[in-house]
Amino acid sequence: MNVLDKVRSIAKDLSLGKGSASEHWALASRLLGRLTSDEARVKAVVDARDPAGLVALLDALEQKASAPKPVREFPAQEMDAALRAFMKKLKVSRLADESKLGGRYTSGGRKSAIDAMQPPDEFPAEIWPALVRAGKLRDLGGGFYGDVV
């Protein structure tokens, strides 16, 4: 259950009169502080102890969260440069992993297990999802990207 669902559950309990209202409002206030930076609106709803206002606030937050972000377009030249930098960094990381010395004086000769990495910092963060949409990279989550196999 995420924070938004928990606050919705609290709003439902408040409208049905379940549990301690003061505890529910205190918890809702703390959780809403994590959801939005609009402290004035949160304070107004909590101080008024208005369950309908709480639901309206949650609906507004949910619409804002689900609103699609505008997709920034990048020139092909910049996308190619970013992809080259990513692939070079991935290649160097794999080579470094393969050339590690083991317990002996020679390298182990094993293949690298590196299949994803965080992209280079010298490009804007919005370019990596654009490369995923273009089918040039795979988004593996957590800020990690991998090459397309």
Buried (B, 14 or more C-beta within 10 A) or exposed (E): EEEBEEBBEBBEBBEEEEEEEEEBBEBBBEBBEEBBEBEEBBEEBBEEBBBEBBBBBBEEBEEEEEEEEEEEEBEEEEBEBBBEBBEEBBEEBBEEEBEEEEEEEEEEEEEBEBEBBEBEEEBEEEBBBBBBEEEBBBBEEEEEBBBEE
